[in-house]
Amino acid sequence: MTEVHTLATARLILRQWRDADRPTFAAINADARVMAHLPQALDRAASDALAERLQALIAERGWGFWAVELTGSGEFIGYVGLHEPSTRHDFAPCVEVGWRLAYRHWRQGYASEAARAALAFGFETLSLPEIVSFTALGNARSEAVMRRLGMRRDREFDHPLLPANSPLRRHVLYRLADTEWRRRSAV
């Protein structure tokens, strides 16, 4: 049986998904502000299906895009974690760090805090040589998180699952090598 990992930071717990997370997750996925740099908002059925896939991947591997809750209240606020994209990027195979948080929890440092814990897990527990992150060009908030994490901008690329006429097709790729993570962590 695979050990399901739970991570903790000063303010957050990154854990396996629960059925009780789904209504809030559906509201997050329906919020136009949260989904502005993604192809479309998700209805309840699509949101629940995504939560099921994320839960199943964690059950299978022990890690993934974890559900994030606030330590004090236990409130579910979104997801942060590591994922192996199934799309055929020219930089694959890879592991990405990613996040999606409820709008009311933006600008509080939660994405960076949780992503740092996920990076530490990826480099220190999984011994990954590199972790990437990517987003639609113009998603300044996500790029700012990537820079705060010490990731370096590598290049732009066209996302293979988005049509040529999509304004979101052009993406930006960030990278962080294990050696750079360890150098920064030692300081």
N, C-alpha and C positions, 0 to 999 in steps of 0.2 A: 504494500500500500504506500502511495506517495505521501510524504509529509507536506501538509499545506502550511506554508510559511505565513506568519503574521509579523508585521513590522510596526515599530512604535517610534514616535518622535516626541518632542516636548509637548506638542499640542494635538497630535493626530495618531490614529491607529489605522493601519492599512491591513485589511482583513478579507477573508472570503465573503462572498456576496450572501445576502439573506433575502428571502421573499419579501420581507418588510421594506427593503430598499427600493422595490420596483415602482411604487407610486411617485416617490420623489425623483427617481431616475427618469421616469416618463416626463415629469414636469421640466427637468433639466434639458432633456432631449427635444422638448417642444418649444423651448425658449429661443426666440430668434436671435437674441444677443449672444447666447452660448454657441449657437449653431451657425453664426454668420460666416465662418470660414470653412464650413463643411457643406457638402452638396445639398442637403435638405434636412429640415427638422424631421423628427421621427414621431409617428403616431404611437399609441400605447402598445399595440401588438408588435411593432418593429422594435420599440424600446425594450419590451420584455424579452424578445428573442435575442437581442444583443446582450442583455444581462445574463440570460441563460448560457450563451456562448462563452462569455467571460468567466462565469462561474465554473463551467465545464473545463475550460482550459486550466484554471487554477487547480481544480481537483485532479486533473491529469498530470500536470507538471509540478505543482506545488507553488507556483508563482504566476504572475500575469498582471493584468490591469486590476489591481485590488480595489475593493470598495473602501472609501475613506470616511472615517467618522471623527468627530471632535472628541477628544479625550474626556473632557468634563461632562458633557451632556449626552454623548453617544449619538448625536445627530449625524445622519448620513449626509454627506455633502457632495459626493461625486466619485470619480475614480482617478487613480494615479498608479503608474506602475510600468512594467516591462512587457513587451509583446514582440513576437516574431511575425512580422507582416507576411501575409500569404500572397500579396501582389508581387508581380515580377518586376521589381525595381532592378536597375542595373547595378545597384550597390548591395543587393541581396546575395546570399543570406545575411541577415543581420538581426539584431535585437534593438528595438527602439524604446525610448522612454517617452511616455505620453501622459496626458491629463485631460480631464473634463470635469469642471467644478460648477456648482450652482452659482449663478451670477451674484447673488448676495454675499458670496464668500470670496469674490475676487478682491484683489488689492489688499490682501491681508497676509501675503507670503505663504499661504498654504500650499500652492502648487510647487513652489521652489523647495519648501521644507519636505514635503512628501517625496518629490522627485529625487532629492539628495539621498533620502533613505533607500529609494529604489536603486539608484546608481550604486550606492555602497553595497547593497545586496548583490547586484549584478557583477560587480568587480570582485568583491571579497568572498562571496559565497559561490557564485556560479563560475568564477574565474573567466569572465568574458574578456576578450582582448580589446573590444571597442563597443560602445553604445552610440546609436544615432538618434536623431530626432528630426522630424520634418513637419512642415506646415505649409498652407497656401501662402504664396507671396502676398505680403500686405498684412499678415496677422502679426502686427507689431507686439502685441502682448505676449504671445507665445514665444516669439523670437527673443524678447527681453528675458523671459524665464530661461531659455536655452543659454543665453549669455551669462546670466547669474549663476548657472550651474557650471560654468567654465567650459562650455562647449564652444567649438569654433565653427564659424560658417564655412562650409565647404564649397557649395555651388548651387545653382538653380537647376531644376529638371521639370519635365512634364509628367504629371501623375498618370500612369498608364490606364487607370480605371475611369478617368474623366474625359468627356468628349473634347475634341479640339476647340470647339467654340465656347467652352465653359470658362468663365472668368476666374475660376478656382484651379484651373488645370496647372498653371505654373506654380511650382512649389520650391521651397528652399530647404536644403539639407544641412544639418549641423552634425558634428562628430565629436566624440570624446574618447580618447585612447586610455586604456588601463594605466599606462605609464604616466600620462598627464594627471589622471585622477590620483594616483598614488603620490606623485610629486606635490600636488596641491594639498592633499590630506596630511602630508608630513609636516607642513608648515605650521 
